Amino acid sequence: MVSNCKTCIVFNGKSVELKSTLTCPNCGHKKDEMMPTDACQFFYECENCNTVLRPKQGDCCVFCSYGNIKCPPIQAGDKCC
């Protein structure tokens, strides 16, 4: 998978996608973002309505709550942060 994917890497021995589309729950704005591999992203400001997104209860980061692809540790089957 990694060889054919420009936004994938091997993370903890598993191929993971780094690009996720975040969707603002306030205005519906969508934006592709690259996920960090060295930290969890707890805050994200929507560029359309300036709402600051935070993870939903039980989620580790904004990508797990509002992205179409979960964060790299979750994709790899690990715990997040």
mmCIF file of the N, C-alpha and C atoms, coordinates in Angstrom:
data_MODEL
# 
_entry.id   MODEL 
# 
loop_
_atom_site.group_PDB 
_atom_site.id 
_atom_site.type_symbol 
_atom_site.label_atom_id 
_atom_site.label_alt_id 
_atom_site.label_comp_id 
_atom_site.label_asym_id 
_atom_site.label_entity_id 
_atom_site.label_seq_id 
_atom_site.pdbx_PDB_ins_code 
_atom_site.Cartn_x 
_atom_site.Cartn_y 
_atom_site.Cartn_z 
_atom_site.occupancy 
_atom_site.B_iso_or_equiv 
_atom_site.pdbx_formal_charge 
_atom_site.auth_seq_id 
_atom_site.auth_comp_id 
_atom_site.auth_asym_id 
_atom_site.auth_atom_id 
_atom_site.pdbx_PDB_model_num 
ATOM 1   N N  . MET A 1 1  ? 0.820   -1.202 0.000  1.00 0.00 ? 1  MET A N  1 
ATOM 2   C CA . MET A 1 1  ? 0.000   0.000  0.000  1.00 0.00 ? 1  MET A CA 1 
ATOM 3   C C  . MET A 1 1  ? 0.859   1.260  0.000  1.00 0.00 ? 1  MET A C  1 
ATOM 4   N N  . VAL A 1 2  ? 1.913   1.307  0.792  1.00 0.00 ? 2  VAL A N  1 
ATOM 5   C CA . VAL A 1 2  ? 2.727   2.512  0.899  1.00 0.00 ? 2  VAL A CA 1 
ATOM 6   C C  . VAL A 1 2  ? 3.356   2.879  -0.437 1.00 0.00 ? 2  VAL A C  1 
ATOM 7   N N  . SER A 1 3  ? 3.805   1.901  -1.219 1.00 0.00 ? 3  SER A N  1 
ATOM 8   C CA . SER A 1 3  ? 4.470   2.214  -2.482 1.00 0.00 ? 3  SER A CA 1 
ATOM 9   C C  . SER A 1 3  ? 3.549   2.916  -3.476 1.00 0.00 ? 3  SER A C  1 
ATOM 10  N N  . ASN A 1 4  ? 2.259   2.686  -3.406 1.00 0.00 ? 4  ASN A N  1 
ATOM 11  C CA . ASN A 1 4  ? 1.308   3.316  -4.322 1.00 0.00 ? 4  ASN A CA 1 
ATOM 12  C C  . ASN A 1 4  ? 0.634   4.545  -3.727 1.00 0.00 ? 4  ASN A C  1 
ATOM 13  N N  . CYS A 1 5  ? 0.911   4.841  -2.490 1.00 0.00 ? 5  CYS A N  1 
ATOM 14  C CA . CYS A 1 5  ? 0.221   5.920  -1.782 1.00 0.00 ? 5  CYS A CA 1 
ATOM 15  C C  . CYS A 1 5  ? 1.207   7.026  -1.428 1.00 0.00 ? 5  CYS A C  1 
ATOM 16  N N  . LYS A 1 6  ? 0.956   8.219  -1.918 1.00 0.00 ? 6  LYS A N  1 
ATOM 17  C CA . LYS A 1 6  ? 1.861   9.340  -1.660 1.00 0.00 ? 6  LYS A CA 1 
ATOM 18  C C  . LYS A 1 6  ? 1.685   9.937  -0.268 1.00 0.00 ? 6  LYS A C  1 
ATOM 19  N N  . THR A 1 7  ? 0.578   9.615  0.398  1.00 0.00 ? 7  THR A N  1 
ATOM 20  C CA . THR A 1 7  ? 0.331   10.169 1.730  1.00 0.00 ? 7  THR A CA 1 
ATOM 21  C C  . THR A 1 7  ? 0.286   9.070  2.794  1.00 0.00 ? 7  THR A C  1 
ATOM 22  N N  . CYS A 1 8  ? 0.939   7.938  2.508  1.00 0.00 ? 8  CYS A N  1 
ATOM 23  C CA . CYS A 1 8  ? 0.978   6.828  3.462  1.00 0.00 ? 8  CYS A CA 1 
ATOM 24  C C  . CYS A 1 8  ? 2.407   6.632  3.963  1.00 0.00 ? 8  CYS A C  1 
ATOM 25  N N  . ILE A 1 9  ? 2.509   6.075  5.156  1.00 0.00 ? 9  ILE A N  1 
ATOM 26  C CA . ILE A 1 9  ? 3.799   5.722  5.733  1.00 0.00 ? 9  ILE A CA 1 
ATOM 27  C C  . ILE A 1 9  ? 3.636   4.398  6.466  1.00 0.00 ? 9  ILE A C  1 
ATOM 28  N N  . VAL A 1 10 ? 4.768   3.828  6.875  1.00 0.00 ? 10 VAL A N  1 
ATOM 29  C CA . VAL A 1 10 ? 4.737   2.679  7.769  1.00 0.00 ? 10 VAL A CA 1 
ATOM 30  C C  . VAL A 1 10 ? 4.869   3.234  9.177  1.00 0.00 ? 10 VAL A C  1 
ATOM 31  N N  . PHE A 1 11 ? 3.895   2.919  10.016 1.00 0.00 ? 11 PHE A N  1 
ATOM 32  C CA . PHE A 1 11 ? 3.849   3.407  11.394 1.00 0.00 ? 11 PHE A CA 1 
ATOM 33  C C  . PHE A 1 11 ? 3.701   2.192  12.302 1.00 0.00 ? 11 PHE A C  1 
ATOM 34  N N  . ASN A 1 12 ? 4.688   1.991  13.173 1.00 0.00 ? 12 ASN A N  1 
ATOM 35  C CA . ASN A 1 12 ? 4.688   0.820  14.065 1.00 0.00 ? 12 ASN A CA 1 
ATOM 36  C C  . ASN A 1 12 ? 4.469   -0.484 13.291 1.00 0.00 ? 12 ASN A C  1 
ATOM 37  N N  . GLY A 1 13 ? 5.105   -0.558 12.124 1.00 0.00 ? 13 GLY A N  1 
ATOM 38  C CA . GLY A 1 13 ? 5.060   -1.781 11.335 1.00 0.00 ? 13 GLY A CA 1 
ATOM 39  C C  . GLY A 1 13 ? 3.838   -1.952 10.447 1.00 0.00 ? 13 GLY A C  1 
ATOM 40  N N  . LYS A 1 14 ? 2.950   -0.974 10.442 1.00 0.00 ? 14 LYS A N  1 
ATOM 41  C CA . LYS A 1 14 ? 1.732   -1.076 9.623  1.00 0.00 ? 14 LYS A CA 1 
ATOM 42  C C  . LYS A 1 14 ? 1.619   0.134  8.709  1.00 0.00 ? 14 LYS A C  1 
ATOM 43  N N  . SER A 1 15 ? 1.048   -0.077 7.541  1.00 0.00 ? 15 SER A N  1 
ATOM 44  C CA . SER A 1 15 ? 0.836   1.008  6.593  1.00 0.00 ? 15 SER A CA 1 
ATOM 45  C C  . SER A 1 15 ? -0.356  1.848  7.045  1.00 0.00 ? 15 SER A C  1 
ATOM 46  N N  . VAL A 1 16 ? -0.142  3.155  7.144  1.00 0.00 ? 16 VAL A N  1 
ATOM 47  C CA . VAL A 1 16 ? -1.214  4.056  7.564  1.00 0.00 ? 16 VAL A CA 1 
ATOM 48  C C  . VAL A 1 16 ? -1.303  5.253  6.620  1.00 0.00 ? 16 VAL A C  1 
ATOM 49  N N  . GLU A 1 17 ? -2.489  5.781  6.489  1.00 0.00 ? 17 GLU A N  1 
ATOM 50  C CA . GLU A 1 17 ? -2.778  6.976  5.678  1.00 0.00 ? 17 GLU A CA 1 
ATOM 51  C C  . GLU A 1 17 ? -2.596  8.201  6.565  1.00 0.00 ? 17 GLU A C  1 
ATOM 52  N N  . LEU A 1 18 ? -1.896  9.215  6.062  1.00 0.00 ? 18 LEU A N  1 
ATOM 53  C CA . LEU A 1 18 ? -1.684  10.438 6.839  1.00 0.00 ? 18 LEU A CA 1 
ATOM 54  C C  . LEU A 1 18 ? -2.657  11.554 6.487  1.00 0.00 ? 18 LEU A C  1 
ATOM 55  N N  . LYS A 1 19 ? -3.315  11.461 5.346  1.00 0.00 ? 19 LYS A N  1 
ATOM 56  C CA . LYS A 1 19 ? -4.239  12.523 4.935  1.00 0.00 ? 19 LYS A CA 1 
ATOM 57  C C  . LYS A 1 19 ? -5.651  12.178 5.390  1.00 0.00 ? 19 LYS A C  1 
ATOM 58  N N  . SER A 1 20 ? -6.284  13.130 6.050  1.00 0.00 ? 20 SER A N  1 
ATOM 59  C CA . SER A 1 20 ? -7.656  12.950 6.510  1.00 0.00 ? 20 SER A CA 1 
ATOM 60  C C  . SER A 1 20 ? -8.439  14.210 6.174  1.00 0.00 ? 20 SER A C  1 
ATOM 61  N N  . THR A 1 21 ? -9.700  14.051 5.832  1.00 0.00 ? 21 THR A N  1 
ATOM 62  C CA . THR A 1 21 ? -10.561 15.198 5.570  1.00 0.00 ? 21 THR A CA 1 
ATOM 63  C C  . THR A 1 21 ? -11.343 15.510 6.833  1.00 0.00 ? 21 THR A C  1 
ATOM 64  N N  . LEU A 1 22 ? -11.050 16.672 7.422  1.00 0.00 ? 22 LEU A N  1 
ATOM 65  C CA . LEU A 1 22 ? -11.770 17.115 8.612  1.00 0.00 ? 22 LEU A CA 1 
ATOM 66  C C  . LEU A 1 22 ? -13.039 17.839 8.186  1.00 0.00 ? 22 LEU A C  1 
ATOM 67  N N  . THR A 1 23 ? -14.137 17.552 8.856  1.00 0.00 ? 23 THR A N  1 
ATOM 68  C CA . THR A 1 23 ? -15.415 18.207 8.585  1.00 0.00 ? 23 THR A CA 1 
ATOM 69  C C  . THR A 1 23 ? -15.862 18.940 9.835  1.00 0.00 ? 23 THR A C  1 
ATOM 70  N N  . CYS A 1 24 ? -16.053 20.248 9.711  1.00 0.00 ? 24 CYS A N  1 
ATOM 71  C CA . CYS A 1 24 ? -16.498 21.060 10.840 1.00 0.00 ? 24 CYS A CA 1 
ATOM 72  C C  . CYS A 1 24 ? -17.958 20.724 11.159 1.00 0.00 ? 24 CYS A C  1 
ATOM 73  N N  . PRO A 1 25 ? -18.248 20.369 12.416 1.00 0.00 ? 25 PRO A N  1 
ATOM 74  C CA . PRO A 1 25 ? -19.633 20.053 12.770 1.00 0.00 ? 25 PRO A CA 1 
ATOM 75  C C  . PRO A 1 25 ? -20.523 21.293 12.851 1.00 0.00 ? 25 PRO A C  1 
ATOM 76  N N  . ASN A 1 26 ? -19.903 22.465 12.915 1.00 0.00 ? 26 ASN A N  1 
ATOM 77  C CA . ASN A 1 26 ? -20.657 23.713 13.023 1.00 0.00 ? 26 ASN A CA 1 
ATOM 78  C C  . ASN A 1 26 ? -21.150 24.209 11.663 1.00 0.00 ? 26 ASN A C  1 
ATOM 79  N N  . CYS A 1 27 ? -20.261 24.220 10.660 1.00 0.00 ? 27 CYS A N  1 
ATOM 80  C CA . CYS A 1 27 ? -20.635 24.799 9.363  1.00 0.00 ? 27 CYS A CA 1 
ATOM 81  C C  . CYS A 1 27 ? -20.556 23.806 8.204  1.00 0.00 ? 27 CYS A C  1 
ATOM 82  N N  . GLY A 1 28 ? -19.987 22.618 8.438  1.00 0.00 ? 28 GLY A N  1 
ATOM 83  C CA . GLY A 1 28 ? -19.892 21.615 7.386  1.00 0.00 ? 28 GLY A CA 1 
ATOM 84  C C  . GLY A 1 28 ? -18.693 21.762 6.463  1.00 0.00 ? 28 GLY A C  1 
ATOM 85  N N  . HIS A 1 29 ? -17.846 22.766 6.714  1.00 0.00 ? 29 HIS A N  1 
ATOM 86  C CA . HIS A 1 29 ? -16.659 22.976 5.882  1.00 0.00 ? 29 HIS A CA 1 
ATOM 87  C C  . HIS A 1 29 ? -15.746 21.750 5.957  1.00 0.00 ? 29 HIS A C  1 
ATOM 88  N N  . LYS A 1 30 ? -15.190 21.356 4.820  1.00 0.00 ? 30 LYS A N  1 
ATOM 89  C CA . LYS A 1 30 ? -14.293 20.204 4.752  1.00 0.00 ? 30 LYS A CA 1 
ATOM 90  C C  . LYS A 1 30 ? -12.921 20.665 4.295  1.00 0.00 ? 30 LYS A C  1 
ATOM 91  N N  . LYS A 1 31 ? -11.881 20.082 4.905  1.00 0.00 ? 31 LYS A N  1 
ATOM 92  C CA . LYS A 1 31 ? -10.520 20.421 4.501  1.00 0.00 ? 31 LYS A CA 1 
ATOM 93  C C  . LYS A 1 31 ? -9.621  19.219 4.706  1.00 0.00 ? 31 LYS A C  1 
ATOM 94  N N  . ASP A 1 32 ? -8.817  18.919 3.679  1.00 0.00 ? 32 ASP A N  1 
ATOM 95  C CA . ASP A 1 32 ? -7.817  17.860 3.795  1.00 0.00 ? 32 ASP A CA 1 
ATOM 96  C C  . ASP A 1 32 ? -6.662  18.369 4.634  1.00 0.00 ? 32 ASP A C  1 
ATOM 97  N N  . GLU A 1 33 ? -6.249  17.573 5.596  1.00 0.00 ? 33 GLU A N  1 
ATOM 98  C CA . GLU A 1 33 ? -5.121  17.913 6.462  1.00 0.00 ? 33 GLU A CA 1 
ATOM 99  C C  . GLU A 1 33 ? -4.225  16.691 6.600  1.00 0.00 ? 33 GLU A C  1 
ATOM 100 N N  . MET A 1 34 ? -2.942  16.944 6.799  1.00 0.00 ? 34 MET A N  1 
ATOM 101 C CA . MET A 1 34 ? -1.988  15.872 7.064  1.00 0.00 ? 34 MET A CA 1 
ATOM 102 C C  . MET A 1 34 ? -1.898  15.677 8.576  1.00 0.00 ? 34 MET A C  1 
ATOM 103 N N  . MET A 1 35 ? -1.991  14.435 9.005  1.00 0.00 ? 35 MET A N  1 
ATOM 104 C CA . MET A 1 35 ? -1.952  14.131 10.434 1.00 0.00 ? 35 MET A CA 1 
ATOM 105 C C  . MET A 1 35 ? -0.511  14.034 10.920 1.00 0.00 ? 35 MET A C  1 
ATOM 106 N N  . PRO A 1 36 ? -0.248  14.557 12.111 1.00 0.00 ? 36 PRO A N  1 
ATOM 107 C CA . PRO A 1 36 ? 1.089   14.398 12.687 1.00 0.00 ? 36 PRO A CA 1 
ATOM 108 C C  . PRO A 1 36 ? 1.304   12.948 13.117 1.00 0.00 ? 36 PRO A C  1 
ATOM 109 N N  . THR A 1 37 ? 2.559   12.522 13.117 1.00 0.00 ? 37 THR A N  1 
ATOM 110 C CA . THR A 1 37 ? 2.878   11.167 13.571 1.00 0.00 ? 37 THR A CA 1 
ATOM 111 C C  . THR A 1 37 ? 3.564   11.177 14.927 1.00 0.00 ? 37 THR A C  1 
ATOM 112 N N  . ASP A 1 38 ? 3.918   12.364 15.406 1.00 0.00 ? 38 ASP A N  1 
ATOM 113 C CA . ASP A 1 38 ? 4.670   12.456 16.658 1.00 0.00 ? 38 ASP A CA 1 
ATOM 114 C C  . ASP A 1 38 ? 3.863   13.060 17.805 1.00 0.00 ? 38 ASP A C  1 
ATOM 115 N N  . ALA A 1 39 ? 2.605   13.381 17.567 1.00 0.00 ? 39 ALA A N  1 
ATOM 116 C CA . ALA A 1 39 ? 1.762   13.986 18.605 1.00 0.00 ? 39 ALA A CA 1 
ATOM 117 C C  . ALA A 1 39 ? 0.302   13.869 18.191 1.00 0.00 ? 39 ALA A C  1 
ATOM 118 N N  . CYS A 1 40 ? -0.577  13.944 19.185 1.00 0.00 ? 40 CYS A N  1 
ATOM 119 C CA . CYS A 1 40 ? -2.015  13.987 18.904 1.00 0.00 ? 40 CYS A CA 1 
ATOM 120 C C  . CYS A 1 40 ? -2.429  15.441 18.722 1.00 0.00 ? 40 CYS A C  1 
ATOM 121 N N  . GLN A 1 41 ? -3.345  15.685 17.845 1.00 0.00 ? 41 GLN A N  1 
ATOM 122 C CA . GLN A 1 41 ? -3.834  17.045 17.630 1.00 0.00 ? 41 GLN A CA 1 
ATOM 123 C C  . GLN A 1 41 ? -5.162  17.195 18.365 1.00 0.00 ? 41 GLN A C  1 
ATOM 124 N N  . PHE A 1 42 ? -5.124  17.964 19.446 1.00 0.00 ? 42 PHE A N  1 
ATOM 125 C CA . PHE A 1 42 ? -6.300  18.133 20.299 1.00 0.00 ? 42 PHE A CA 1 
ATOM 126 C C  . PHE A 1 42 ? -7.187  19.289 19.863 1.00 0.00 ? 42 PHE A C  1 
ATOM 127 N N  . PHE A 1 43 ? -6.621  20.256 19.143 1.00 0.00 ? 43 PHE A N  1 
ATOM 128 C CA . PHE A 1 43 ? -7.379  21.429 18.722 1.00 0.00 ? 43 PHE A CA 1 
ATOM 129 C C  . PHE A 1 43 ? -7.204  21.645 17.227 1.00 0.00 ? 43 PHE A C  1 
ATOM 130 N N  . TYR A 1 44 ? -8.267  22.135 16.601 1.00 0.00 ? 44 TYR A N  1 
ATOM 131 C CA . TYR A 1 44 ? -8.212  22.484 15.184 1.00 0.00 ? 44 TYR A CA 1 
ATOM 132 C C  . TYR A 1 44 ? -9.210  23.604 14.960 1.00 0.00 ? 44 TYR A C  1 
ATOM 133 N N  . GLU A 1 45 ? -8.762  24.699 14.348 1.00 0.00 ? 45 GLU A N  1 
ATOM 134 C CA . GLU A 1 45 ? -9.657  25.823 14.076 1.00 0.00 ? 45 GLU A CA 1 
ATOM 135 C C  . GLU A 1 45 ? -10.156 25.755 12.642 1.00 0.00 ? 45 GLU A C  1 
ATOM 136 N N  . CYS A 1 46 ? -11.470 25.715 12.481 1.00 0.00 ? 46 CYS A N  1 
ATOM 137 C CA . CYS A 1 46 ? -12.076 25.712 11.153 1.00 0.00 ? 46 CYS A CA 1 
ATOM 138 C C  . CYS A 1 46 ? -11.749 27.033 10.466 1.00 0.00 ? 46 CYS A C  1 
ATOM 139 N N  . GLU A 1 47 ? -11.206 26.949 9.256  1.00 0.00 ? 47 GLU A N  1 
ATOM 140 C CA . GLU A 1 47 ? -10.836 28.174 8.542  1.00 0.00 ? 47 GLU A CA 1 
ATOM 141 C C  . GLU A 1 47 ? -12.053 28.912 7.998  1.00 0.00 ? 47 GLU A C  1 
ATOM 142 N N  . ASN A 1 48 ? -13.205 28.268 7.981  1.00 0.00 ? 48 ASN A N  1 
ATOM 143 C CA . ASN A 1 48 ? -14.410 28.900 7.458  1.00 0.00 ? 48 ASN A CA 1 
ATOM 144 C C  . ASN A 1 48 ? -15.169 29.686 8.529  1.00 0.00 ? 48 ASN A C  1 
ATOM 145 N N  . CYS A 1 49 ? -15.425 29.050 9.684  1.00 0.00 ? 49 CYS A N  1 
ATOM 146 C CA . CYS A 1 49 ? -16.245 29.708 10.717 1.00 0.00 ? 49 CYS A CA 1 
ATOM 147 C C  . CYS A 1 49 ? -15.478 30.001 12.003 1.00 0.00 ? 49 CYS A C  1 
ATOM 148 N N  . ASN A 1 50 ? -14.200 29.625 12.042 1.00 0.00 ? 50 ASN A N  1 
ATOM 149 C CA . ASN A 1 50 ? -13.313 29.858 13.188 1.00 0.00 ? 50 ASN A CA 1 
ATOM 150 C C  . ASN A 1 50 ? -13.699 29.098 14.450 1.00 0.00 ? 50 ASN A C  1 
ATOM 151 N N  . THR A 1 51 ? -14.572 28.098 14.340 1.00 0.00 ? 51 THR A N  1 
ATOM 152 C CA . THR A 1 51 ? -14.885 27.244 15.482 1.00 0.00 ? 51 THR A CA 1 
ATOM 153 C C  . THR A 1 51 ? -13.652 26.412 15.816 1.00 0.00 ? 51 THR A C  1 
ATOM 154 N N  . VAL A 1 52 ? -13.313 26.339 17.097 1.00 0.00 ? 52 VAL A N  1 
ATOM 155 C CA . VAL A 1 52 ? -12.196 25.508 17.529 1.00 0.00 ? 52 VAL A CA 1 
ATOM 156 C C  . VAL A 1 52 ? -12.747 24.121 17.872 1.00 0.00 ? 52 VAL A C  1 
ATOM 157 N N  . LEU A 1 53 ? -12.305 23.131 17.116 1.00 0.00 ? 53 LEU A N  1 
ATOM 158 C CA . LEU A 1 53 ? -12.741 21.757 17.333 1.00 0.00 ? 53 LEU A CA 1 
ATOM 159 C C  . LEU A 1 53 ? -11.863 21.103 18.388 1.00 0.00 ? 53 LEU A C  1 
ATOM 160 N N  . ARG A 1 54 ? -12.495 20.307 19.228 1.00 0.00 ? 54 ARG A N  1 
ATOM 161 C CA . ARG A 1 54 ? -11.815 19.508 20.238 1.00 0.00 ? 54 ARG A CA 1 
ATOM 162 C C  . ARG A 1 54 ? -12.325 18.081 20.094 1.00 0.00 ? 54 ARG A C  1 
ATOM 163 N N  . PRO A 1 55 ? -11.542 17.086 20.519 1.00 0.00 ? 55 PRO A N  1 
ATOM 164 C CA . PRO A 1 55 ? -12.014 15.701 20.390 1.00 0.00 ? 55 PRO A CA 1 
ATOM 165 C C  . PRO A 1 55 ? -13.321 15.469 21.148 1.00 0.00 ? 55 PRO A C  1 
ATOM 166 N N  . LYS A 1 56 ? -14.172 14.628 20.574 1.00 0.00 ? 56 LYS A N  1 
ATOM 167 C CA . LYS A 1 56 ? -15.388 14.213 21.276 1.00 0.00 ? 56 LYS A CA 1 
ATOM 168 C C  . LYS A 1 56 ? -14.985 13.298 22.429 1.00 0.00 ? 56 LYS A C  1 
ATOM 169 N N  . GLN A 1 57 ? -15.845 13.191 23.422 1.00 0.00 ? 57 GLN A N  1 
ATOM 170 C CA . GLN A 1 57 ? -15.563 12.325 24.560 1.00 0.00 ? 57 GLN A CA 1 
ATOM 171 C C  . GLN A 1 57 ? -15.301 10.900 24.074 1.00 0.00 ? 57 GLN A C  1 
ATOM 172 N N  . GLY A 1 58 ? -14.213 10.331 24.547 1.00 0.00 ? 58 GLY A N  1 
ATOM 173 C CA . GLY A 1 58 ? -13.836 8.977  24.154 1.00 0.00 ? 58 GLY A CA 1 
ATOM 174 C C  . GLY A 1 58 ? -12.890 8.912  22.977 1.00 0.00 ? 58 GLY A C  1 
ATOM 175 N N  . ASP A 1 59 ? -12.731 10.019 22.245 1.00 0.00 ? 59 ASP A N  1 
ATOM 176 C CA . ASP A 1 59 ? -11.788 10.074 21.129 1.00 0.00 ? 59 ASP A CA 1 
ATOM 177 C C  . ASP A 1 59 ? -10.498 10.729 21.597 1.00 0.00 ? 59 ASP A C  1 
ATOM 178 N N  . CYS A 1 60 ? -9.399  10.383 20.929 1.00 0.00 ? 60 CYS A N  1 
ATOM 179 C CA . CYS A 1 60 ? -8.101  10.887 21.367 1.00 0.00 ? 60 CYS A CA 1 
ATOM 180 C C  . CYS A 1 60 ? -7.686  12.184 20.677 1.00 0.00 ? 60 CYS A C  1 
ATOM 181 N N  . CYS A 1 61 ? -8.269  12.478 19.516 1.00 0.00 ? 61 CYS A N  1 
ATOM 182 C CA . CYS A 1 61 ? -7.828  13.660 18.781 1.00 0.00 ? 61 CYS A CA 1 
ATOM 183 C C  . CYS A 1 61 ? -8.933  14.125 17.831 1.00 0.00 ? 61 CYS A C  1 
ATOM 184 N N  . VAL A 1 62 ? -8.723  15.285 17.212 1.00 0.00 ? 62 VAL A N  1 
ATOM 185 C CA . VAL A 1 62 ? -9.735  15.826 16.299 1.00 0.00 ? 62 VAL A CA 1 
ATOM 186 C C  . VAL A 1 62 ? -9.894  14.965 15.045 1.00 0.00 ? 62 VAL A C  1 
ATOM 187 N N  . PHE A 1 63 ? -8.846  14.256 14.637 1.00 0.00 ? 63 PHE A N  1 
ATOM 188 C CA . PHE A 1 63 ? -8.959  13.394 13.459 1.00 0.00 ? 63 PHE A CA 1 
ATOM 189 C C  . PHE A 1 63 ? -9.864  12.198 13.740 1.00 0.00 ? 63 PHE A C  1 
ATOM 190 N N  . CYS A 1 64 ? -9.787  11.664 14.948 1.00 0.00 ? 64 CYS A N  1 
ATOM 191 C CA . CYS A 1 64 ? -10.661 10.534 15.306 1.00 0.00 ? 64 CYS A CA 1 
ATOM 192 C C  . CYS A 1 64 ? -12.114 10.988 15.439 1.00 0.00 ? 64 CYS A C  1 
ATOM 193 N N  . SER A 1 65 ? -12.323 12.246 15.806 1.00 0.00 ? 65 SER A N  1 
ATOM 194 C CA . SER A 1 65 ? -13.687 12.758 15.977 1.00 0.00 ? 65 SER A CA 1 
ATOM 195 C C  . SER A 1 65 ? -14.291 13.312 14.696 1.00 0.00 ? 65 SER A C  1 
ATOM 196 N N  . TYR A 1 66 ? -13.508 14.036 13.901 1.00 0.00 ? 66 TYR A N  1 
ATOM 197 C CA . TYR A 1 66 ? -14.069 14.786 12.772 1.00 0.00 ? 66 TYR A CA 1 
ATOM 198 C C  . TYR A 1 66 ? -13.460 14.436 11.419 1.00 0.00 ? 66 TYR A C  1 
ATOM 199 N N  . GLY A 1 67 ? -12.493 13.530 11.404 1.00 0.00 ? 67 GLY A N  1 
ATOM 200 C CA . GLY A 1 67 ? -11.851 13.160 10.150 1.00 0.00 ? 67 GLY A CA 1 
ATOM 201 C C  . GLY A 1 67 ? -12.455 11.913 9.532  1.00 0.00 ? 67 GLY A C  1 
ATOM 202 N N  . ASN A 1 68 ? -12.254 11.765 8.235  1.00 0.00 ? 68 ASN A N  1 
ATOM 203 C CA . ASN A 1 68 ? -12.733 10.555 7.565  1.00 0.00 ? 68 ASN A CA 1 
ATOM 204 C C  . ASN A 1 68 ? -11.757 9.398  7.736  1.00 0.00 ? 68 ASN A C  1 
ATOM 205 N N  . ILE A 1 69 ? -10.542 9.698  8.200  1.00 0.00 ? 69 ILE A N  1 
ATOM 206 C CA . ILE A 1 69 ? -9.526  8.692  8.494  1.00 0.00 ? 69 ILE A CA 1 
ATOM 207 C C  . ILE A 1 69 ? -9.068  8.919  9.934  1.00 0.00 ? 69 ILE A C  1 
ATOM 208 N N  . LYS A 1 70 ? -9.005  7.858  10.721 1.00 0.00 ? 70 LYS A N  1 
ATOM 209 C CA . LYS A 1 70 ? -8.549  7.956  12.113 1.00 0.00 ? 70 LYS A CA 1 
ATOM 210 C C  . LYS A 1 70 ? -7.050  8.245  12.155 1.00 0.00 ? 70 LYS A C  1 
ATOM 211 N N  . CYS A 1 71 ? -6.550  8.655  13.317 1.00 0.00 ? 71 CYS A N  1 
ATOM 212 C CA . CYS A 1 71 ? -5.138  9.006  13.477 1.00 0.00 ? 71 CYS A CA 1 
ATOM 213 C C  . CYS A 1 71 ? -4.227  7.785  13.290 1.00 0.00 ? 71 CYS A C  1 
ATOM 214 N N  . PRO A 1 72 ? -2.931  8.013  12.987 1.00 0.00 ? 72 PRO A N  1 
ATOM 215 C CA . PRO A 1 72 ? -2.009  6.905  12.723 1.00 0.00 ? 72 PRO A CA 1 
ATOM 216 C C  . PRO A 1 72 ? -1.951  5.829  13.812 1.00 0.00 ? 72 PRO A C  1 
ATOM 217 N N  . PRO A 1 73 ? -1.869  6.178  15.107 1.00 0.00 ? 73 PRO A N  1 
ATOM 218 C CA . PRO A 1 73 ? -1.822  5.098  16.100 1.00 0.00 ? 73 PRO A CA 1 
ATOM 219 C C  . PRO A 1 73 ? -3.068  4.205  16.076 1.00 0.00 ? 73 PRO A C  1 
ATOM 220 N N  . ILE A 1 74 ? -4.237  4.794  15.907 1.00 0.00 ? 74 ILE A N  1 
ATOM 221 C CA . ILE A 1 74 ? -5.473  4.010  15.861 1.00 0.00 ? 74 ILE A CA 1 
ATOM 222 C C  . ILE A 1 74 ? -5.497  3.140  14.600 1.00 0.00 ? 74 ILE A C  1 
ATOM 223 N N  . GLN A 1 75 ? -5.068  3.685  13.461 1.00 0.00 ? 75 GLN A N  1 
ATOM 224 C CA . GLN A 1 75 ? -4.998  2.892  12.227 1.00 0.00 ? 75 GLN A CA 1 
ATOM 225 C C  . GLN A 1 75 ? -4.069  1.691  12.392 1.00 0.00 ? 75 GLN A C  1 
ATOM 226 N N  . ALA A 1 76 ? -2.985  1.893  13.164 1.00 0.00 ? 76 ALA A N  1 
ATOM 227 C CA . ALA A 1 76 ? -1.997  0.827  13.359 1.00 0.00 ? 76 ALA A CA 1 
ATOM 228 C C  . ALA A 1 76 ? -2.421  -0.171 14.435 1.00 0.00 ? 76 ALA A C  1 
ATOM 229 N N  . GLY A 1 77 ? -3.570  0.082  15.070 1.00 0.00 ? 77 GLY A N  1 
ATOM 230 C CA . GLY A 1 77 ? -4.062  -0.836 16.087 1.00 0.00 ? 77 GLY A CA 1 
ATOM 231 C C  . GLY A 1 77 ? -3.513  -0.576 17.470 1.00 0.00 ? 77 GLY A C  1 
ATOM 232 N N  . ASP A 1 78 ? -2.921  0.611  17.656 1.00 0.00 ? 78 ASP A N  1 
ATOM 233 C CA . ASP A 1 78 ? -2.360  0.985  18.951 1.00 0.00 ? 78 ASP A CA 1 
ATOM 234 C C  . ASP A 1 78 ? -3.300  1.927  19.685 1.00 0.00 ? 78 ASP A C  1 
ATOM 235 N N  . LYS A 1 79 ? -2.919  2.263  20.907 1.00 0.00 ? 79 LYS A N  1 
ATOM 236 C CA . LYS A 1 79 ? -3.640  3.302  21.641 1.00 0.00 ? 79 LYS A CA 1 
ATOM 237 C C  . LYS A 1 79 ? -3.135  4.647  21.156 1.00 0.00 ? 79 LYS A C  1 
ATOM 238 N N  . CYS A 1 80 ? -3.984  5.622  21.192 1.00 0.00 ? 80 CYS A N  1 
ATOM 239 C CA . CYS A 1 80 ? -3.584  6.979  20.828 1.00 0.00 ? 80 CYS A CA 1 
ATOM 240 C C  . CYS A 1 80 ? -3.000  7.655  22.061 1.00 0.00 ? 80 CYS A C  1 
ATOM 241 N N  . CYS A 1 81 ? -2.120  8.552  21.848 1.00 0.00 ? 81 CYS A N  1 
ATOM 242 C CA . CYS A 1 81 ? -1.478  9.362  22.899 1.00 0.00 ? 81 CYS A CA 1 
ATOM 243 C C  . CYS A 1 81 ? -1.762  8.841  24.277 1.00 0.00 ? 81 CYS A C  1 
# 
